[in-house]
Amino acid sequence: MRFGVGLESSRDTASVIGPLTWGIRIHHGYIGVLLMGVAAWIRVRSPRTAAWILLFGAALTAGDLIHHFLVLWPLTGSPEFHLTYPQT
């Protein structure tokens, strides 16, 4: 949507999503890190389930890092990895 329509997450979703998350940007990498912690916590009780959760968590984290630092940064000149939405 960024290149075809000119939308930007920080600018165009801040007024709707920002208040729901108290101004904190929720990157899918955060959810991935959380899932990797859950996998570590349950690995003794359920190693097979923990392996799948770890895989999904690592994929979400890697996907977010690739998106921001290997795609956006070279194409736009900024990784646009903001921790909070801009104040309006």
Jmol script that loads the backbone (N, CA, C; Angstrom):
load data "model"
ATOM      1  N   MET A   1       0.820  -1.188   0.000  1.00  0.00           N
ATOM      2  CA  MET A   1       0.000   0.000   0.000  1.00  0.00           C
ATOM      3  C   MET A   1       0.871   1.261   0.000  1.00  0.00           C
ATOM      4  N   ARG A   2       2.077   1.150   0.546  1.00  0.00           N
ATOM      5  CA  ARG A   2       2.948   2.313   0.627  1.00  0.00           C
ATOM      6  C   ARG A   2       3.313   2.841  -0.747  1.00  0.00           C
ATOM      7  N   PHE A   3       3.666   1.954  -1.653  1.00  0.00           N
ATOM      8  CA  PHE A   3       4.161   2.401  -2.943  1.00  0.00           C
ATOM      9  C   PHE A   3       3.043   2.584  -3.967  1.00  0.00           C
ATOM     10  N   GLY A   4       1.977   1.814  -3.875  1.00  0.00           N
ATOM     11  CA  GLY A   4       0.877   1.933  -4.823  1.00  0.00           C
ATOM     12  C   GLY A   4      -0.079   3.061  -4.508  1.00  0.00           C
ATOM     13  N   VAL A   5      -0.403   3.241  -3.233  1.00  0.00           N
ATOM     14  CA  VAL A   5      -1.413   4.220  -2.828  1.00  0.00           C
ATOM     15  C   VAL A   5      -0.796   5.374  -2.037  1.00  0.00           C
ATOM     16  N   GLY A   6       0.408   5.202  -1.532  1.00  0.00           N
ATOM     17  CA  GLY A   6       1.065   6.248  -0.768  1.00  0.00           C
ATOM     18  C   GLY A   6       0.721   6.264   0.709  1.00  0.00           C
ATOM     19  N   LEU A   7       0.201   5.145   1.238  1.00  0.00           N
ATOM     20  CA  LEU A   7      -0.123   5.081   2.662  1.00  0.00           C
ATOM     21  C   LEU A   7       1.134   4.792   3.472  1.00  0.00           C
ATOM     22  N   GLU A   8       1.189   5.345   4.675  1.00  0.00           N
ATOM     23  CA  GLU A   8       2.270   5.070   5.609  1.00  0.00           C
ATOM     24  C   GLU A   8       1.657   4.708   6.951  1.00  0.00           C
ATOM     25  N   SER A   9       2.127   3.632   7.539  1.00  0.00           N
ATOM     26  CA  SER A   9       1.552   3.135   8.781  1.00  0.00           C
ATOM     27  C   SER A   9       1.592   4.180   9.891  1.00  0.00           C
ATOM     28  N   SER A  10       2.747   4.814  10.087  1.00  0.00           N
ATOM     29  CA  SER A  10       2.870   5.782  11.182  1.00  0.00           C
ATOM     30  C   SER A  10       1.908   6.953  11.014  1.00  0.00           C
ATOM     31  N   ARG A  11       1.729   7.396   9.822  1.00  0.00           N
ATOM     32  CA  ARG A  11       0.902   8.565   9.567  1.00  0.00           C
ATOM     33  C   ARG A  11      -0.578   8.208   9.435  1.00  0.00           C
ATOM     34  N   ASP A  12      -0.891   7.162   8.703  1.00  0.00           N
ATOM     35  CA  ASP A  12      -2.275   6.901   8.316  1.00  0.00           C
ATOM     36  C   ASP A  12      -3.066   6.013   9.270  1.00  0.00           C
ATOM     37  N   THR A  13      -2.403   5.347  10.205  1.00  0.00           N
ATOM     38  CA  THR A  13      -3.152   4.531  11.168  1.00  0.00           C
ATOM     39  C   THR A  13      -3.058   5.057  12.590  1.00  0.00           C
ATOM     40  N   ALA A  14      -2.273   6.105  12.793  1.00  0.00           N
ATOM     41  CA  ALA A  14      -2.043   6.624  14.149  1.00  0.00           C
ATOM     42  C   ALA A  14      -3.333   7.048  14.834  1.00  0.00           C
ATOM     43  N   SER A  15      -4.237   7.700  14.134  1.00  0.00           N
ATOM     44  CA  SER A  15      -5.445   8.214  14.782  1.00  0.00           C
ATOM     45  C   SER A  15      -6.428   7.103  15.146  1.00  0.00           C
ATOM     46  N   VAL A  16      -6.373   5.972  14.451  1.00  0.00           N
ATOM     47  CA  VAL A  16      -7.302   4.874  14.726  1.00  0.00           C
ATOM     48  C   VAL A  16      -6.694   3.853  15.679  1.00  0.00           C
ATOM     49  N   ILE A  17      -5.501   3.373  15.368  1.00  0.00           N
ATOM     50  CA  ILE A  17      -4.887   2.300  16.148  1.00  0.00           C
ATOM     51  C   ILE A  17      -4.115   2.834  17.344  1.00  0.00           C
ATOM     52  N   GLY A  18      -3.522   4.007  17.216  1.00  0.00           N
ATOM     53  CA  GLY A  18      -2.733   4.577  18.302  1.00  0.00           C
ATOM     54  C   GLY A  18      -3.437   4.605  19.647  1.00  0.00           C
ATOM     55  N   PRO A  19      -4.664   5.109  19.735  1.00  0.00           N
ATOM     56  CA  PRO A  19      -5.355   5.123  21.028  1.00  0.00           C
ATOM     57  C   PRO A  19      -5.637   3.722  21.577  1.00  0.00           C
ATOM     58  N   LEU A  20      -5.834   2.748  20.711  1.00  0.00           N
ATOM     59  CA  LEU A  20      -6.111   1.382  21.177  1.00  0.00           C
ATOM     60  C   LEU A  20      -4.896   0.723  21.810  1.00  0.00           C
ATOM     61  N   THR A  21      -3.702   1.168  21.429  1.00  0.00           N
ATOM     62  CA  THR A  21      -2.470   0.577  21.951  1.00  0.00           C
ATOM     63  C   THR A  21      -1.714   1.550  22.847  1.00  0.00           C
ATOM     64  N   TRP A  22      -2.401   2.592  23.303  1.00  0.00           N
ATOM     65  CA  TRP A  22      -1.804   3.633  24.150  1.00  0.00           C
ATOM     66  C   TRP A  22      -0.598   4.281  23.472  1.00  0.00           C
ATOM     67  N   GLY A  23      -0.649   4.398  22.166  1.00  0.00           N
ATOM     68  CA  GLY A  23       0.396   5.064  21.407  1.00  0.00           C
ATOM     69  C   GLY A  23       1.596   4.210  21.052  1.00  0.00           C
ATOM     70  N   ILE A  24       1.586   2.956  21.491  1.00  0.00           N
ATOM     71  CA  ILE A  24       2.722   2.064  21.221  1.00  0.00           C
ATOM     72  C   ILE A  24       2.487   1.327  19.913  1.00  0.00           C
ATOM     73  N   ARG A  25       3.480   1.338  19.028  1.00  0.00           N
ATOM     74  CA  ARG A  25       3.382   0.592  17.769  1.00  0.00           C
ATOM     75  C   ARG A  25       3.606  -0.883  18.057  1.00  0.00           C
ATOM     76  N   ILE A  26       2.713  -1.729  17.602  1.00  0.00           N
ATOM     77  CA  ILE A  26       2.841  -3.170  17.799  1.00  0.00           C
ATOM     78  C   ILE A  26       3.368  -3.774  16.503  1.00  0.00           C
ATOM     79  N   HIS A  27       4.653  -4.067  16.479  1.00  0.00           N
ATOM     80  CA  HIS A  27       5.264  -4.727  15.333  1.00  0.00           C
ATOM     81  C   HIS A  27       5.056  -6.234  15.487  1.00  0.00           C
ATOM     82  N   HIS A  28       4.961  -6.953  14.368  1.00  0.00           N
ATOM     83  CA  HIS A  28       4.772  -8.396  14.506  1.00  0.00           C
ATOM     84  C   HIS A  28       6.013  -9.067  15.078  1.00  0.00           C
ATOM     85  N   GLY A  29       7.147  -8.399  15.047  1.00  0.00           N
ATOM     86  CA  GLY A  29       8.352  -8.911  15.692  1.00  0.00           C
ATOM     87  C   GLY A  29       8.198  -9.005  17.200  1.00  0.00           C
ATOM     88  N   TYR A  30       7.425  -8.090  17.812  1.00  0.00           N
ATOM     89  CA  TYR A  30       7.184  -8.150  19.251  1.00  0.00           C
ATOM     90  C   TYR A  30       6.429  -9.430  19.610  1.00  0.00           C
ATOM     91  N   ILE A  31       5.447  -9.760  18.798  1.00  0.00           N
ATOM     92  CA  ILE A  31       4.664 -10.978  19.039  1.00  0.00           C
ATOM     93  C   ILE A  31       5.563 -12.199  18.863  1.00  0.00           C
ATOM     94  N   GLY A  32       6.476 -12.131  17.889  1.00  0.00           N
ATOM     95  CA  GLY A  32       7.425 -13.224  17.687  1.00  0.00           C
ATOM     96  C   GLY A  32       8.322 -13.432  18.891  1.00  0.00           C
ATOM     97  N   VAL A  33       8.826 -12.354  19.469  1.00  0.00           N
ATOM     98  CA  VAL A  33       9.679 -12.462  20.660  1.00  0.00           C
ATOM     99  C   VAL A  33       8.873 -13.042  21.820  1.00  0.00           C
ATOM    100  N   LEU A  34       7.628 -12.613  21.969  1.00  0.00           N
ATOM    101  CA  LEU A  34       6.762 -13.155  23.010  1.00  0.00           C
ATOM    102  C   LEU A  34       6.558 -14.660  22.816  1.00  0.00           C
ATOM    103  N   LEU A  35       6.307 -15.080  21.570  1.00  0.00           N
ATOM    104  CA  LEU A  35       6.123 -16.506  21.293  1.00  0.00           C
ATOM    105  C   LEU A  35       7.388 -17.313  21.589  1.00  0.00           C
ATOM    106  N   MET A  36       8.554 -16.747  21.299  1.00  0.00           N
ATOM    107  CA  MET A  36       9.797 -17.462  21.608  1.00  0.00           C
ATOM    108  C   MET A  36       9.974 -17.628  23.118  1.00  0.00           C
ATOM    109  N   GLY A  37       9.536 -16.634  23.892  1.00  0.00           N
ATOM    110  CA  GLY A  37       9.561 -16.770  25.348  1.00  0.00           C
ATOM    111  C   GLY A  37       8.610 -17.846  25.835  1.00  0.00           C
ATOM    112  N   VAL A  38       7.422 -17.914  25.237  1.00  0.00           N
ATOM    113  CA  VAL A  38       6.461 -18.962  25.587  1.00  0.00           C
ATOM    114  C   VAL A  38       7.046 -20.332  25.264  1.00  0.00           C
ATOM    115  N   ALA A  39       7.706 -20.445  24.123  1.00  0.00           N
ATOM    116  CA  ALA A  39       8.320 -21.720  23.738  1.00  0.00           C
ATOM    117  C   ALA A  39       9.369 -22.148  24.758  1.00  0.00           C
ATOM    118  N   ALA A  40      10.175 -21.222  25.226  1.00  0.00           N
ATOM    119  CA  ALA A  40      11.193 -21.546  26.230  1.00  0.00           C
ATOM    120  C   ALA A  40      10.536 -21.986  27.533  1.00  0.00           C
ATOM    121  N   TRP A  41       9.411 -21.363  27.862  1.00  0.00           N
ATOM    122  CA  TRP A  41       8.725 -21.659  29.111  1.00  0.00           C
ATOM    123  C   TRP A  41       8.087 -23.060  29.103  1.00  0.00           C
ATOM    124  N   ILE A  42       7.575 -23.506  27.951  1.00  0.00           N
ATOM    125  CA  ILE A  42       6.876 -24.802  27.900  1.00  0.00           C
ATOM    126  C   ILE A  42       7.723 -25.932  27.322  1.00  0.00           C
ATOM    127  N   ARG A  43       8.987 -25.682  27.001  1.00  0.00           N
ATOM    128  CA  ARG A  43       9.788 -26.673  26.285  1.00  0.00           C
ATOM    129  C   ARG A  43       9.955 -27.983  27.033  1.00  0.00           C
ATOM    130  N   VAL A  44       9.995 -27.968  28.359  1.00  0.00           N
ATOM    131  CA  VAL A  44      10.175 -29.209  29.118  1.00  0.00           C
ATOM    132  C   VAL A  44       8.889 -30.030  29.115  1.00  0.00           C
ATOM    133  N   ARG A  45       7.749 -29.355  29.277  1.00  0.00           N
ATOM    134  CA  ARG A  45       6.465 -30.055  29.322  1.00  0.00           C
ATOM    135  C   ARG A  45       6.001 -30.558  27.974  1.00  0.00           C
ATOM    136  N   SER A  46       6.254 -29.778  26.938  1.00  0.00           N
ATOM    137  CA  SER A  46       5.749 -30.126  25.614  1.00  0.00           C
ATOM    138  C   SER A  46       6.763 -29.708  24.547  1.00  0.00           C
ATOM    139  N   PRO A  47       7.807 -30.502  24.359  1.00  0.00           N
ATOM    140  CA  PRO A  47       8.884 -30.091  23.448  1.00  0.00           C
ATOM    141  C   PRO A  47       8.440 -29.938  21.989  1.00  0.00           C
ATOM    142  N   ARG A  48       7.531 -30.760  21.548  1.00  0.00           N
ATOM    143  CA  ARG A  48       7.096 -30.662  20.150  1.00  0.00           C
ATOM    144  C   ARG A  48       6.306 -29.375  19.907  1.00  0.00           C
ATOM    145  N   THR A  49       5.392 -29.073  20.806  1.00  0.00           N
ATOM    146  CA  THR A  49       4.627 -27.826  20.697  1.00  0.00           C
ATOM    147  C   THR A  49       5.560 -26.626  20.823  1.00  0.00           C
ATOM    148  N   ALA A  50       6.509 -26.706  21.741  1.00  0.00           N
ATOM    149  CA  ALA A  50       7.468 -25.616  21.925  1.00  0.00           C
ATOM    150  C   ALA A  50       8.277 -25.383  20.655  1.00  0.00           C
ATOM    151  N   ALA A  51       8.636 -26.440  19.961  1.00  0.00           N
ATOM    152  CA  ALA A  51       9.406 -26.293  18.719  1.00  0.00           C
ATOM    153  C   ALA A  51       8.593 -25.548  17.662  1.00  0.00           C
ATOM    154  N   TRP A  52       7.299 -25.853  17.561  1.00  0.00           N
ATOM    155  CA  TRP A  52       6.451 -25.163  16.585  1.00  0.00           C
ATOM    156  C   TRP A  52       6.258 -23.689  16.959  1.00  0.00           C
ATOM    157  N   ILE A  53       6.036 -23.442  18.246  1.00  0.00           N
ATOM    158  CA  ILE A  53       5.864 -22.062  18.692  1.00  0.00           C
ATOM    159  C   ILE A  53       7.149 -21.280  18.472  1.00  0.00           C
ATOM    160  N   LEU A  54       8.286 -21.895  18.745  1.00  0.00           N
ATOM    161  CA  LEU A  54       9.579 -21.253  18.506  1.00  0.00           C
ATOM    162  C   LEU A  54       9.760 -20.928  17.026  1.00  0.00           C
ATOM    163  N   LEU A  55       9.376 -21.847  16.162  1.00  0.00           N
ATOM    164  CA  LEU A  55       9.479 -21.625  14.722  1.00  0.00           C
ATOM    165  C   LEU A  55       8.628 -20.437  14.283  1.00  0.00           C
ATOM    166  N   PHE A  56       7.386 -20.379  14.721  1.00  0.00           N
ATOM    167  CA  PHE A  56       6.509 -19.261  14.368  1.00  0.00           C
ATOM    168  C   PHE A  56       7.035 -17.942  14.940  1.00  0.00           C
ATOM    169  N   GLY A  57       7.502 -17.973  16.164  1.00  0.00           N
ATOM    170  CA  GLY A  57       8.046 -16.769  16.779  1.00  0.00           C
ATOM    171  C   GLY A  57       9.273 -16.258  16.053  1.00  0.00           C
ATOM    172  N   ALA A  58      10.171 -17.166  15.699  1.00  0.00           N
ATOM    173  CA  ALA A  58      11.377 -16.760  14.972  1.00  0.00           C
ATOM    174  C   ALA A  58      11.021 -16.215  13.590  1.00  0.00           C
ATOM    175  N   ALA A  59      10.039 -16.830  12.940  1.00  0.00           N
ATOM    176  CA  ALA A  59       9.628 -16.360  11.611  1.00  0.00           C
ATOM    177  C   ALA A  59       9.016 -14.958  11.685  1.00  0.00           C
ATOM    178  N   LEU A  60       8.177 -14.699  12.680  1.00  0.00           N
ATOM    179  CA  LEU A  60       7.589 -13.366  12.835  1.00  0.00           C
ATOM    180  C   LEU A  60       8.665 -12.314  13.117  1.00  0.00           C
ATOM    181  N   THR A  61       9.594 -12.659  13.985  1.00  0.00           N
ATOM    182  CA  THR A  61      10.667 -11.721  14.321  1.00  0.00           C
ATOM    183  C   THR A  61      11.560 -11.457  13.115  1.00  0.00           C
ATOM    184  N   ALA A  62      11.968 -12.516  12.424  1.00  0.00           N
ATOM    185  CA  ALA A  62      12.825 -12.354  11.246  1.00  0.00           C
ATOM    186  C   ALA A  62      12.096 -11.579  10.149  1.00  0.00           C
ATOM    187  N   GLY A  63      10.820 -11.858   9.950  1.00  0.00           N
ATOM    188  CA  GLY A  63      10.047 -11.163   8.929  1.00  0.00           C
ATOM    189  C   GLY A  63       9.961  -9.668   9.201  1.00  0.00           C
ATOM    190  N   ASP A  64       9.776  -9.302  10.459  1.00  0.00           N
ATOM    191  CA  ASP A  64       9.709  -7.884  10.813  1.00  0.00           C
ATOM    192  C   ASP A  64      11.058  -7.202  10.591  1.00  0.00           C
ATOM    193  N   LEU A  65      12.134  -7.855  11.009  1.00  0.00           N
ATOM    194  CA  LEU A  65      13.470  -7.283  10.812  1.00  0.00           C
ATOM    195  C   LEU A  65      13.809  -7.148   9.329  1.00  0.00           C
ATOM    196  N   ILE A  66      13.479  -8.158   8.543  1.00  0.00           N
ATOM    197  CA  ILE A  66      13.725  -8.097   7.097  1.00  0.00           C
ATOM    198  C   ILE A  66      12.929  -6.955   6.476  1.00  0.00           C
ATOM    199  N   HIS A  67      11.654  -6.848   6.845  1.00  0.00           N
ATOM    200  CA  HIS A  67      10.795  -5.798   6.297  1.00  0.00           C
ATOM    201  C   HIS A  67      11.359  -4.409   6.566  1.00  0.00           C
ATOM    202  N   HIS A  68      11.754  -4.167   7.809  1.00  0.00           N
ATOM    203  CA  HIS A  68      12.205  -2.823   8.167  1.00  0.00           C
ATOM    204  C   HIS A  68      13.628  -2.520   7.701  1.00  0.00           C
ATOM    205  N   PHE A  69      14.545  -3.477   7.843  1.00  0.00           N
ATOM    206  CA  PHE A  69      15.946  -3.157   7.635  1.00  0.00           C
ATOM    207  C   PHE A  69      16.515  -3.606   6.283  1.00  0.00           C
ATOM    208  N   LEU A  70      15.889  -4.560   5.617  1.00  0.00           N
ATOM    209  CA  LEU A  70      16.391  -4.994   4.314  1.00  0.00           C
ATOM    210  C   LEU A  70      15.491  -4.579   3.159  1.00  0.00           C
ATOM    211  N   VAL A  71      14.259  -4.161   3.455  1.00  0.00           N
ATOM    212  CA  VAL A  71      13.351  -3.719   2.399  1.00  0.00           C
ATOM    213  C   VAL A  71      13.108  -2.209   2.499  1.00  0.00           C
ATOM    214  N   LEU A  72      12.518  -1.771   3.618  1.00  0.00           N
ATOM    215  CA  LEU A  72      12.168  -0.349   3.734  1.00  0.00           C
ATOM    216  C   LEU A  72      13.384   0.567   3.730  1.00  0.00           C
ATOM    217  N   TRP A  73      14.418   0.212   4.470  1.00  0.00           N
ATOM    218  CA  TRP A  73      15.565   1.097   4.581  1.00  0.00           C
ATOM    219  C   TRP A  73      16.222   1.373   3.235  1.00  0.00           C
ATOM    220  N   PRO A  74      16.525   0.341   2.421  1.00  0.00           N
ATOM    221  CA  PRO A  74      17.104   0.641   1.109  1.00  0.00           C
ATOM    222  C   PRO A  74      16.140   1.376   0.163  1.00  0.00           C
ATOM    223  N   LEU A  75      14.854   1.066   0.242  1.00  0.00           N
ATOM    224  CA  LEU A  75      13.899   1.664  -0.697  1.00  0.00           C
ATOM    225  C   LEU A  75      13.467   3.080  -0.315  1.00  0.00           C
ATOM    226  N   THR A  76      13.363   3.358   0.986  1.00  0.00           N
ATOM    227  CA  THR A  76      12.865   4.666   1.405  1.00  0.00           C
ATOM    228  C   THR A  76      13.918   5.524   2.088  1.00  0.00           C
ATOM    229  N   GLY A  77      15.052   4.943   2.442  1.00  0.00           N
ATOM    230  CA  GLY A  77      16.092   5.687   3.137  1.00  0.00           C
ATOM    231  C   GLY A  77      15.934   5.706   4.645  1.00  0.00           C
ATOM    232  N   SER A  78      14.911   5.039   5.156  1.00  0.00           N
ATOM    233  CA  SER A  78      14.673   4.969   6.600  1.00  0.00           C
ATOM    234  C   SER A  78      14.053   3.614   6.927  1.00  0.00           C
ATOM    235  N   PRO A  79      14.491   2.972   8.033  1.00  0.00           N
ATOM    236  CA  PRO A  79      13.862   1.703   8.399  1.00  0.00           C
ATOM    237  C   PRO A  79      12.445   1.882   8.928  1.00  0.00           C
ATOM    238  N   GLU A  80      12.095   3.096   9.306  1.00  0.00           N
ATOM    239  CA  GLU A  80      10.762   3.415   9.815  1.00  0.00           C
ATOM    240  C   GLU A  80      10.317   2.464  10.903  1.00  0.00           C
ATOM    241  N   PHE A  81      11.258   2.141  11.781  1.00  0.00           N
ATOM    242  CA  PHE A  81      10.965   1.271  12.921  1.00  0.00           C
ATOM    243  C   PHE A  81      10.707   2.166  14.125  1.00  0.00           C
ATOM    244  N   HIS A  82       9.483   2.624  14.245  1.00  0.00           N
ATOM    245  CA  HIS A  82       9.094   3.536  15.326  1.00  0.00           C
ATOM    246  C   HIS A  82       8.495   2.745  16.466  1.00  0.00           C
ATOM    247  N   LEU A  83       8.862   3.104  17.689  1.00  0.00           N
ATOM    248  CA  LEU A  83       8.323   2.421  18.859  1.00  0.00           C
ATOM    249  C   LEU A  83       6.954   2.973  19.266  1.00  0.00           C
ATOM    250  N   THR A  84       6.693   4.224  18.899  1.00  0.00           N
ATOM    251  CA  THR A  84       5.408   4.827  19.229  1.00  0.00           C
ATOM    252  C   THR A  84       4.856   5.542  18.003  1.00  0.00           C
ATOM    253  N   TYR A  85       3.564   5.805  18.016  1.00  0.00           N
ATOM    254  CA  TYR A  85       2.945   6.591  16.962  1.00  0.00           C
ATOM    255  C   TYR A  85       3.268   8.055  17.201  1.00  0.00           C
ATOM    256  N   PRO A  86       3.369   8.860  16.146  1.00  0.00           N
ATOM    257  CA  PRO A  86       3.636  10.291  16.331  1.00  0.00           C
ATOM    258  C   PRO A  86       2.460  10.962  17.023  1.00  0.00           C
ATOM    259  N   GLN A  87       2.769  11.952  17.831  1.00  0.00           N
ATOM    260  CA  GLN A  87       1.714  12.707  18.532  1.00  0.00           C
ATOM    261  C   GLN A  87       0.999  13.591  17.516  1.00  0.00           C
ATOM    262  N   THR A  88      -0.325  13.556  17.539  1.00  0.00           N
ATOM    263  CA  THR A  88      -1.107  14.372  16.603  1.00  0.00           C
ATOM    264  C   THR A  88      -1.671  15.578  17.281  1.00  0.00           C
TER     265      THR A  88
END
end "model"
wireframe off; spacefill off
backbone 0.3
color backbone group
